[in-house]
Amino acid sequence: MAKYKSKFACQECGYESPKWLGRCPGCGHWNTLVEERESRSGSGRPVTRQRQSATPITEVRGMEEPRFDMGIRELNRVLGGGLVPGSLILVGGDPGIGKSTLLLQASYRLADLGMPILYVSGEESAEQTRLRADRLNALQSRLFVAAETDLEAIESLVEEVNPRLLVIDSIQTIHLAEVTSAPGSVAQVRECTGRLMRIAKNKGVAVIIVGHVTKEGAIAGPRMLEHMVDCVLYFEGERHHTYRVLRAVKNRFGSTNEIGLFEMKSEGLTEVDNPSEMFLSERPTGVSGSAVTASMEGTRPVLIELQALVAPSSFATPKRMASGLDHNRVTMIMAVLEKRLGLFMQNQDAYVNVVGGVRLDEPAVDLAVCVSLASSFRNRPTRPKDVMIGEVGLTGEVRGVSRLENRVVEAANMGFERVILPAKNKKGWTPPKSLDIVWVESVEEALEAGLGG
């Protein structure tokens, strides 16, 4: 007869305790410990299994299976060149951002190539999935759809269909009968993901699971869920904007610096062929506080507009707000402007925004942040055909950046006429003849060139 043991698991971080606690010691959240029951055999006999032996890595058989072309270039880029057979991928994002739309379109493209695809929806009926497929024009006889939440039934469907790709939408709705906790709990999510991982590795089936996100934007459930999968993709965007960004934060088969850009239309998600043109399409001219920089998103250079607004503060402590940039980095740059250039900003509110909803993490955009802040503070607009690239140090120097040639070529292709660059990058390459290059060694020289003093 099976015996049951009770435990309390945190629904945020997965911390386990033998008794209930009001506050989780692992993550500090209140009222997140929920009772779960786990069964164990009453015989107490140890489980025997075959022992594995260590093998020299030179004798391990290599894997040379080709990747699947998803039929969507931006998705292939983020995955590292395509879908790897037997991989387990987690896709997260805000509700209604377009996760199901993207996966249904990708499933259709693969099914259209002759591959059997199984799309399991635990949140919609098969009829509702058909309505979305009609709108997306994604009807294919080799695309199998099921509305199922029982993982054992899903395993039977996998044996029946033998798909090359299995999509689970979403993991929080799937449950196992042998786990007594509710669907979406730590135990259910952990056990169901473990079973799906075994399906992926044993059968060579690529599995994509959709995960809900918390109010902070992180994947809901235990953090170990992200450690179990091969790839973690975040689908980001603003509700009132049509553009979406697919970003990889973990990828065992490719780079985590790549992003994919999409536009949401009535017929579904379409790829953005020229991201620089998209981000600069609504840029105002002759207005202070605007500057353009070139950021490297993986292997692709993208021109992005930075906007800054500096205004007198009515409070003793002025506001410092940054959207799309590190708040601490912006505060440091303002301190450099005040200390090295004498721009008195202690009584000024400052707001810095990256247009288009993209987040910039590399220091090569520092110079554009400096110029946009100084432009707004002095109320002097920058030249509309200028691009600023460079890292700013605490002593006010402009440091060199990597992959400068790719950034400059992108600026030339987009019709810009002048680029302000670090003097440290002067050697080792030849700038395009169509561009006027201004080499600077300090922020003071950059402001002199960008704002005319």
C-alpha positions in Angstrom: 0.0 0.0 0.0 1.3 3.5 -0.9 2.1 5.9 1.8 1.8 9.7 1.4 4.0 12.4 2.7 2.9 16.0 2.9 5.3 18.9 2.1 4.9 22.6 1.4 6.4 24.0 -1.8 6.8 27.7 -2.8 4.9 28.5 -6.0 7.5 31.2 -6.9 10.9 29.6 -6.4 10.2 25.9 -5.6 11.5 26.0 -2.0 10.3 23.0 0.0 9.5 22.9 3.7 8.0 20.1 5.9 5.6 22.6 7.5 3.7 25.7 6.4 5.4 29.1 6.6 4.0 32.5 6.0 7.0 33.8 4.3 9.2 31.7 1.9 12.9 31.6 3.2 14.1 31.1 -0.4 12.6 34.1 -2.2 11.0 36.1 0.5 7.5 36.1 -0.9 4.5 35.9 1.4 1.8 33.2 1.3 3.3 31.3 -1.5 3.8 27.9 0.2 1.1 25.4 -0.8 0.7 21.9 0.5 1.5 19.0 -1.8 1.4 15.3 -1.3 3.9 12.9 -2.7 3.6 9.1 -2.7 6.3 6.7 -1.9 6.4 2.9 -1.9 5.7 1.2 1.4 8.1 -1.6 0.8 11.2 0.7 1.2 13.1 -1.4 -1.3 15.8 0.4 -3.2 15.3 0.8 -6.9 18.0 -0.9 -9.0 19.2 0.5 -12.3 22.0 -0.1 -14.6 25.2 1.8 -13.7 26.7 4.1 -16.3 30.4 4.0 -17.1 32.6 7.0 -17.9 33.7 7.3 -21.5 36.6 9.4 -23.0 35.1 12.3 -24.8 37.1 11.4 -27.9 35.1 8.1 -28.1 31.7 9.7 -27.7 29.7 9.6 -30.9 29.0 13.0 -32.3 25.7 14.3 -33.4 25.4 15.7 -37.0 21.6 16.0 -37.3 20.6 18.9 -39.5 18.5 21.7 -38.1 14.9 22.2 -39.2 14.3 25.4 -41.3 11.3 26.9 -39.5 10.3 28.9 -42.6 10.6 32.1 -40.6 14.0 33.8 -40.9 13.8 35.8 -37.7 12.9 32.7 -35.7 15.7 30.8 -37.3 18.1 33.6 -36.4 17.1 33.6 -32.7 17.4 29.7 -32.5 20.9 29.8 -33.9 20.1 28.7 -37.5 17.0 26.5 -37.1 15.3 24.0 -34.9 17.5 21.3 -33.4 15.8 17.8 -33.3 15.3 16.6 -29.7 15.6 20.1 -28.2 13.3 21.4 -25.5 12.4 25.1 -25.9 10.5 27.4 -23.5 8.7 30.5 -24.8 7.5 33.1 -22.4 5.8 36.5 -22.8 2.9 38.6 -21.6 -0.7 37.5 -22.3 -1.9 38.4 -25.7 1.6 39.4 -27.0 1.5 36.8 -29.8 3.1 33.6 -28.5 0.4 31.3 -29.8 0.2 33.1 -33.1 4.0 32.7 -33.7 4.0 29.0 -32.8 1.0 28.2 -34.9 2.6 30.0 -37.9 5.9 28.1 -37.4 4.0 24.8 -37.0 2.2 25.4 -40.3 5.4 26.2 -42.1 7.0 22.9 -40.9 3.8 21.0 -41.7 3.8 22.5 -45.2 7.3 20.9 -45.7 5.8 17.5 -45.1 6.6 17.0 -41.4 3.9 15.8 -39.0 3.4 18.5 -36.3 1.3 18.1 -33.1 -0.1 21.3 -31.5 -1.6 20.7 -28.1 -3.6 23.5 -26.6 -4.7 23.4 -22.9 -6.2 26.8 -23.0 -8.4 26.7 -26.2 -10.6 24.1 -27.8 -9.7 22.6 -31.2 -12.4 24.8 -32.8 -10.8 28.0 -31.4 -7.4 26.9 -32.7 -9.1 26.3 -36.1 -10.4 29.9 -36.0 -6.9 31.3 -35.5 -5.5 29.1 -38.2 -8.2 30.4 -40.6 -7.2 34.0 -39.8 -3.5 33.1 -40.3 -4.2 31.0 -43.4 -2.3 28.2 -41.7 -4.4 25.1 -42.6 -2.4 22.0 -43.4 -3.5 18.3 -43.2 -0.2 17.3 -41.5 -0.7 19.8 -38.7 -2.5 17.9 -35.9 -4.4 19.8 -33.2 -5.6 18.5 -29.8 -7.2 20.2 -26.8 -5.8 18.2 -24.0 -4.4 18.8 -20.5 -3.6 15.3 -19.3 0.1 14.5 -20.0 -0.5 10.8 -20.3 -3.0 11.4 -23.0 -0.6 13.7 -24.7 2.1 11.0 -24.6 -0.4 8.6 -26.3 -1.0 11.2 -29.0 2.8 11.5 -29.6 2.9 7.7 -30.1 0.0 7.9 -32.5 1.1 10.9 -34.6 4.9 10.5 -34.3 5.5 14.2 -34.8 8.7 16.0 -35.6 7.6 19.0 -33.5 5.4 19.0 -30.4 4.0 22.3 -29.2 2.5 22.6 -25.6 0.4 25.7 -25.0 0.8 26.1 -22.1 2.8 24.2 -19.5 0.8 25.7 -16.6 -2.4 23.9 -17.9 -0.8 20.4 -18.2 -1.1 18.0 -15.3 -0.3 14.4 -14.3 -2.9 12.4 -12.4 -0.2 10.8 -10.1 0.8 14.3 -8.8 -1.8 15.4 -6.3 -1.2 19.2 -6.5 -3.2 21.5 -8.8 -2.2 22.2 -12.4 0.3 25.1 -12.6 1.9 24.3 -9.2 5.6 23.7 -8.7 5.3 20.0 -8.5 3.1 19.7 -11.6 5.2 22.0 -13.7 8.4 20.3 -12.7 7.2 16.8 -13.2 5.4 17.6 -16.5 8.5 19.4 -17.9 10.7 16.4 -16.9 8.4 14.0 -18.8 8.4 16.2 -21.9 12.2 16.4 -21.7 12.4 12.6 -21.7 10.1 12.6 -24.8 12.3 15.1 -26.6 15.6 13.3 -25.8 14.4 9.7 -26.2 12.4 10.1 -29.4 14.3 13.0 -31.0 11.1 15.1 -31.1 11.6 18.9 -30.8 9.3 20.2 -28.0 8.3 23.8 -27.6 6.4 24.7 -24.4 4.7 28.0 -23.6 5.2 29.4 -20.1 3.2 32.1 -18.4 5.0 35.1 -16.9 4.7 36.9 -13.6 3.9 40.5 -13.0 7.6 41.3 -13.1 7.9 39.7 -16.5 9.8 36.5 -15.5 8.8 33.0 -16.4 6.2 31.8 -13.8 7.0 28.8 -11.7 10.2 27.4 -10.3 13.5 28.7 -11.7 14.6 25.2 -12.3 12.2 25.1 -15.2 14.6 27.4 -17.1 17.6 25.2 -16.2 15.9 22.1 -17.6 15.2 23.4 -21.1 17.7 23.9 -23.9 16.5 27.3 -25.0 14.5 30.1 -23.2 12.9 32.7 -25.5 11.1 35.8 -24.5 8.5 37.4 -26.7 8.3 41.1 -25.9 6.5 44.2 -27.1 4.1 46.9 -26.1 0.3 46.4 -26.3 -0.2 49.7 -28.2 2.6 49.0 -30.7 2.5 46.5 -33.5 6.2 45.6 -33.3 7.3 42.5 -31.3 10.8 41.4 -30.3 11.8 37.7 -29.8 14.9 37.5 -27.6 16.9 34.5 -26.5 18.1 34.5 -22.9 19.4 31.0 -23.0 20.4 28.9 -26.0 22.5 25.7 -25.9 22.7 25.6 -29.7 23.4 29.2 -30.5 24.1 32.8 -29.4 22.0 34.6 -26.8 22.7 38.0 -28.4 20.3 37.5 -31.3 16.9 39.1 -31.5 14.1 38.6 -34.0 11.8 41.5 -35.0 8.2 41.0 -36.1 5.2 43.2 -36.9 1.7 42.1 -35.8 -0.8 42.5 -38.6 -4.3 41.2 -39.2 -2.9 38.2 -41.0 -0.5 37.4 -38.2 3.2 38.1 -37.5 5.3 39.3 -40.4 9.1 39.6 -40.4 10.8 43.0 -40.3 13.4 43.0 -43.1 15.0 46.4 -42.2 15.0 47.0 -38.4 16.9 50.3 -38.7 14.3 51.8 -41.1 11.6 50.7 -38.7 13.2 52.3 -35.6 13.9 55.6 -37.4 10.7 55.9 -39.4 9.1 58.4 -37.0 12.2 60.3 -35.9 11.5 64.1 -35.6 14.0 66.6 -37.1 15.1 69.9 -35.7 14.1 68.9 -32.1 16.6 68.8 -29.2 17.2 65.7 -27.2 17.3 63.2 -30.1 20.4 61.2 -31.2 21.0 58.1 -33.3 23.4 55.3 -32.4 24.3 51.9 -33.9 23.8 48.9 -31.7 24.9 45.3 -32.4 22.1 42.9 -31.8 23.9 39.6 -32.2 25.4 39.6 -35.7 23.2 42.4 -37.0 23.8 46.2 -36.6 20.7 48.2 -35.9 20.4 52.0 -35.9 18.2 53.2 -33.0 17.1 56.6 -31.9 17.7 57.7 -28.3 15.5 60.5 -26.8 16.3 62.5 -23.7 14.3 65.2 -21.9 15.9 67.4 -19.3 13.6 69.8 -17.4 13.8 71.8 -14.2 12.7 69.8 -11.2 10.1 71.0 -8.7 11.3 68.5 -6.0 14.3 68.5 -3.8 15.4 65.2 -5.3 15.2 65.3 -9.1 13.8 62.3 -11.0 16.0 60.0 -13.1 14.1 57.7 -15.4 15.4 55.4 -18.1 13.3 53.2 -20.5 15.3 50.6 -22.5 18.6 51.5 -20.7 20.3 50.7 -17.4 19.1 53.3 -15.0 22.5 53.2 -13.1 24.4 53.7 -16.4 22.3 56.8 -17.3 23.0 58.3 -13.8 26.7 57.7 -14.2 26.7 59.5 -17.6 24.9 62.4 -16.1 27.5 62.6 -13.3 30.3 62.7 -16.0 28.5 65.5 -17.9 28.3 67.5 -14.7 31.8 66.9 -13.4 33.8 67.0 -16.6 31.8 69.5 -18.7 30.2 71.6 -16.0 26.6 70.9 -17.0 24.7 71.7 -13.8 22.0 69.0 -13.7 21.5 68.6 -9.9 18.2 70.5 -10.1 17.0 68.9 -13.4 14.7 66.0 -14.0 16.0 63.6 -16.7 14.1 61.1 -18.8 15.9 58.9 -21.3 14.0 56.6 -23.7 15.0 54.1 -26.4 12.5 54.4 -29.2 10.8 51.2 -30.4 10.8 49.3 -27.1 14.2 47.8 -27.6 16.6 47.3 -24.6 20.2 48.3 -25.1 22.8 46.8 -22.8 26.1 47.5 -24.6 28.3 50.4 -23.6 28.7 51.5 -27.2 25.5 53.6 -26.9 27.0 55.8 -24.1 28.1 58.6 -26.4 24.6 58.9 -27.9 23.1 59.1 -24.4 25.6 61.9 -23.6 24.8 63.9 -26.7 21.0 63.5 -26.3 21.1 64.7 -22.7 23.3 67.6 -23.5 21.2 68.5 -26.5 18.0 68.6 -24.3 19.8 70.5 -21.5 21.2 73.2 -23.9 18.1 73.1 -26.1 20.3 72.6 -29.2 19.2 70.0 -31.8 21.7 67.5 -33.2 22.3 67.2 -37.0 19.7 64.9 -38.4 22.3 62.9 -40.4 24.7 62.2 -37.5 25.4 58.9 -35.8 27.2 58.7 -32.4 29.1 55.6 -31.4 31.4 55.1 -28.4 31.8 54.1 -24.8 32.2 56.9 -22.1 34.5 56.5 -19.2 34.4 58.2 -15.8 37.2 60.6 -16.7 35.2 61.8 -19.7 37.2 59.9 -22.3 35.6 58.1 -25.3 36.6 54.5 -25.5 36.8 52.3 -28.5 34.0 49.7 -29.3 34.0 46.4 -31.1 32.8 45.6 -34.6 32.8 49.2 -35.6 33.0 48.6 -39.3 29.6 46.8 -39.4 28.0 49.7 -37.5 29.4 52.3 -39.8 28.4 50.4 -43.0 24.9 50.2 -41.7 24.9 54.0 -41.1 26.1 54.5 -44.7 23.4 52.2 -46.1 20.7 54.1 -44.2 21.8 57.4 -45.8 23.6 59.1 -42.9 26.3 61.5 -43.8 28.5 61.8 -40.6 29.6 59.5 -37.9 31.2 60.5 -34.6 33.6 57.8 -33.5 36.2 57.0 -30.8 39.7 57.9 -31.9 40.9 54.6 -30.4 39.2 52.8 -33.4 41.0 54.8 -36.1 43.4 52.1 -37.1 42.8 48.7 -38.8 39.9 49.5 -41.2 38.8 51.9 -44.0 35.6 53.9 -43.5 33.2 54.2 -46.4 33.9 57.2 -48.7 30.4 58.4 -48.5 30.7 59.2 -44.8 32.4 62.1 -43.0 34.1 60.6 -40.0 34.8 62.7 -36.9 37.3 61.2 -34.5 36.9 62.2 -30.9 38.9 61.4 -27.7 36.6 63.0 -25.1 33.0 63.8 -24.5 33.8 67.5 -24.7 35.0 67.0 -28.3 31.9 64.9 -29.1 29.6 67.7 -27.9 31.6 70.3 -29.8 31.1 68.2 -33.0 27.5 67.1 -32.3 26.1 70.3 -31.0 28.5 73.0 -32.2 29.9 73.9 -28.8 
